[in-house]
Amino acid sequence: MADSVAAEEQKFCLREVLDTFKSCLSENKEVYIEHYIAGWRGLVRFLNSLGSVFSFISKDAVNKIQILVNYINGENGSHYATIQSMVKYELENGLVDLNKRGSHPESGCRTLLRLHRALRWLELFLERLRTSTEDSKTSVMCAEAYNESLAQHHPWVVRKAAGMAFCVLPGRPTFFEVMNVGTPEQVVAMLGDALPLISEVYQITEELYSQHNLLQLP
């Protein structure tokens, strides 16, 4: 019984991710890190529910989530309430390695940047899923999304492994089933609601990082 409850808790639900990203933004469009992390936990469940194909991304995401949780729960946690407050605090206090890896290899800014890049890949992939037809190849959609986003930040060996992994992805119906929403039409409709929210969170973060020259942190 306990196992089935645990399994249920680990089950991905697109609706929960939608609600989480709705909660991400404050009235003045600051991004709450706690809700951002919660959204990512849901996305990790989505990746894990598809087997080991995405483990090279989900394992890294879990690691990055834990680093940010430690900052939120640490003695300077108040500075990690939003992405904006984190960037301001870490830059003002010299806590970011701007040009080469140094004494702050796991700064909040660098850690969140890695999640930010992966979020773009997922956004692009989910958008392709939303607009695809039943016989569209998920392997092609995923590879295209990856090549437009994460690939440029990965070494050749990782890109090669990713390309091979994408080849064994299940079909579109399996992805839609994993989302636990209902019919394919309901999944498409909910993706239509969720993706603009994910995109807005991504764009706000992208502009903030660009403004402070943080998009290429080592």
N, C-alpha and C positions, 0 to 999 in steps of 0.2 A: 504493500500500500504506500509506504513511504517513498519507494522508488518511483511509483507512478505519479505521485505528487511532485517529486523532484523533476521528473521528466516533463510534466506539465508546465512547471515553472521555467524550464529551459526552452520550451517551445517558442518559436518565433511567432510574433503576431504583428503584421504590418500596421494595424490600427494603433498599437501601443507606441510604435516608432513615430507615427504621425502625431500622436498626442504629445510625445516627448519633444519633438522638434517645434511644435506649437509653443511649448513652454520655454523654449530656449532664449527667446528674445524679450528684453525688457521694453518698457514703453519708449525709451529713447534708443532702441535698437542695439543695446549692448547684449553680448552673448553670454548667458550663464554657463559657466564651465560644468557645474554639477549636472545640469540637464543635457548638455552636450555629451558628457560621459554616459549618461543614461541612454541617450539615443544610440551611442556607439555600442553599448552593451547589447542592445536589441539587434543591431546590425551584425555583431559578432555571432549571435544566435542564428541569424539568417545564414551566414557563411558556414557555420558549423553543421547546420542541418542538411547541407548539401554534400556532406562527407569531407574527406581530407583534401579535396581539390584546392580549397582556398586557405589551407592551414598556414601557408607561408605569409599570408596577410593577417589572418585572424590571430595567430599567436603573437605577432608583433603588436597588433592593436591592443590585445589584452595586457601586454607588458607596458605599453604607453599609458593605458587607462590607469594602471596601478600607480605609475609614477605621479600622475596628476592627482589621484586620490590622496596620495601621501602629502602632496603640497597643500591640498585643501584642508587636510586634517592636521597639518603641522602648525608650528608656532606662528608662522606668518600667513596662515590660512585666509585671513580677511583680504589679503591682496590678491587672492586667487578666486574671488567670487565671480568675476567676469574675465573674458579674454582681454578686454580693454584694460582692466585694472592690473592684470598679470603682466601685460606688455609694458605698461608704464612703470610698474614696480621693478621688474627685472632689468629694464634698460637703465633706469635711474640709479640702480645699485650695482651696475656692472656684473650682472649675474648671467649674461648671455655670451657665449663664444661666437663672435660675429664673423671672424675670418678663418679661423682654424680651430679644430677641437683642442680644448685646453682644460681649464679647471672646472668648467661647467658643462660636461658632456650630456647631462640629462636636465638641462634647464627646462622650465615650463614652456618657454617659447619654442624651443627646438622640438620638444616632445609633441606638442600640439600640432606643429607644422606637419609632422609625419602622419597624424590622423587626418589632418586637413587635406593632404594630397590624396590619401586613400578615399576620403569622402567624395572627392571629385570623380574618381574612377567609378565608385558605386552609383553616384548620381547619373553619370553618363550611361552606365550599363542598364540601370533600372529604367531610364528614359527609353532606351532602345527596346527593352522588354515591353514597355507600355505600348509602344507604337508598332510592334512587330505583328506578324501574322502567325497562325498556328504552326506553319511549317518552317518558320524562320529558324536559322541555326544559332543556338545560344553561344556556341563556341566562337562563331564569327563576331557576334555582338559584343561578347566579353573581351575578345582580343582587340577589337577596334577601340573600345572604351579604355582598355589598358594602355594601348599604344598612344592614345591622345593624352594620357595623364601620368600614371605611375611609372610607365616604362622609362621615361626620360630621367628618372631619379634612381633607377636600379642598374646594377652592373650587368654585363652581358650574361653571366651564368644564371642570374635570377630571371632575366627576361626569357632566356631559353627554357628554363624549367617551367615558367608561367605559361609559355606558349604550348608546351606539351600537356600541362595540366588542363588547360582550357579545352583541349581536344576531346576530353572524356566527360565533358559537362552533360548533365541530363537535358532533356528537351524542355521546351517552354511550358508544357502542362505541369511538369514536376516543379518548376520554379513557382508557378501560380498556386499549386497545391500547398507548398511550403509556407506560403504567406498567410494561410489560415484566415482568409477573408470570406470566401464563398465561391461564386461562379467566376469564370474568367472575366466576365463583364464587370463584376463587382471589384475584382482585383485591379483592372484597368482604371476604373473610376477612382479607387482609393489612391492608386499611384499618381493619378492626376491631381489629387489633393495634396499628397505628401511631397512630391518632388519640388514644387515651387517653394515650399518651406525649407527643405534641405538646401535648395539652391540659394535662397536668401541668406541663410546662415553661412553658407560657403562664401558668397560674394562679400558679405560684411567682413568676414575674417580675411579674405584675400586682399581687400582694400586696406585694411588695417596693417597687415604685414607688408604690403607694398609701400605704404606710406612711411614705414620705419625701416625699409630695406632689409626685411627679415625672410624673404621668400626663398633665399638660397643658403640658409644657415647650414654650416657643415655638420 
